[in-house]
Amino acid sequence: MGAKILIADDDCLVRLAIQKILTLFNHEVVAVESGRQVLEHISEEFDVIVLDINMPDMDGFETLERLNQQQVDIPVLFLTGAGTMDYAVKAIHLGAYDFLTKPIADIELFHVKVKQAVEKRHFLLQEKAYKKQLEIDVQAKTRELAEKNLLLEQYSNHLEDATVQIMSSLQAAMEEKDGYTAGHTLRVTELAMLLGQSARLCGDDLLVLRRASQFHDIGKLVIDLSCIRKPGDLSPEEWNLIKKHPEIGASIIEPLTFMDRERAIIRHHHERLDGSGYPDGISGNEIDVLTRIITIVDSYDAMTSRRNYRKNLTTPEAIGELRRCAGTQFDPELVEIFAGVVLSARSLYKQ
């Protein structure tokens, strides 16, 4: 099967001669007389362009420059009767495929060069089709990967939520068995969220704060805390036992890699600004804002909750105690924000 070839030569006899030769080899030929007509007729249907160099108005070089500007990737064979080194250098620079001399003396050689140009065109088309198909395949694979990543993320989020829910339910059930701890985690979580929102934390920080609040005392689940029911002060042994719950809680959370930040908060929620807290004795800026928030609301709920060995404080009394310890145990700025939160909504919490 022949190729479709566009030839341009201002010499009518040359055009007819080349057209007849190419037709003999079963090629379809479109013949024009100028470079401008080449630009008018050119399309992706053509396999080769045979282009005379010396044409009036727009010569072969200028025509090829215009074709290059249009990103036409059809091989161009220059047709010339007076080839020079300058012509050759300029043609190569412009990306011409080959030269044909006129008059055509060797028809077989002429056709060989045309066939080679046609093969070049077919190679370019195959390469273009391959790249297009590759682009389509890459896009399809990218979409498929994105969909799988979304499903994986959804599954991961579901698994995280389910894990948090199960642990929360377990902790709530354990707390409800003891009248002194019942509802503590729920109240601390609600108060922490109110303080976090009032302190204008971002969404990610609020999520971490909620989870850390929900599990801040999870270490108590594996410690015998029956001692807190007894009247009077705790013994040093009993106090040391209670002080272990932040470390134990952090150890329980450790396998849950999606809760790394929460684990650190759980471990440090009994630290103090002046470094006298436990278990690590960190101080100042070593205690992040989320830990400072939980430290305040946890202490507030403990002070306002009933205990066997002491009377619970009223909201104003507890706020006064927070303010008294601001700067040593608690963050002063957060204490004032929290005071504004609870004092303006006293009816929502125990007096």
Secondary structure, DSSP 4 states (H G I P E B T S, - for coil): ---EEEEE-S-HHHHHHHHHHHHHTT-EEEEESSHHHHHHH--TT-SEEEEES--SSS-HHHHHHHHHHTT----EEEEESS--HHHHHHHHHHT--EEEESS---HHHHHHHHHHHHHHHHHHHHHHHHHHHHHHHHHHHHHHHHHHHHHHHHHHHHHHHHHHHHHHHHHHHHHHTSTTTTTHHHHHHHHHHHHHHHTT--HHHHHHHHHHHHTTTGGGGGS--GGGGSSSPPPHHHHHHHTTHHHHHHHHHTT-GGGHHHHHHHHHTT--TTS--SSS---GGGS-HHHHHHHHHHHHHHHHS-BTTBPPPPHHHHHHHHHHTBTTTB-HHHHHHHHHHHHTTGGGS--
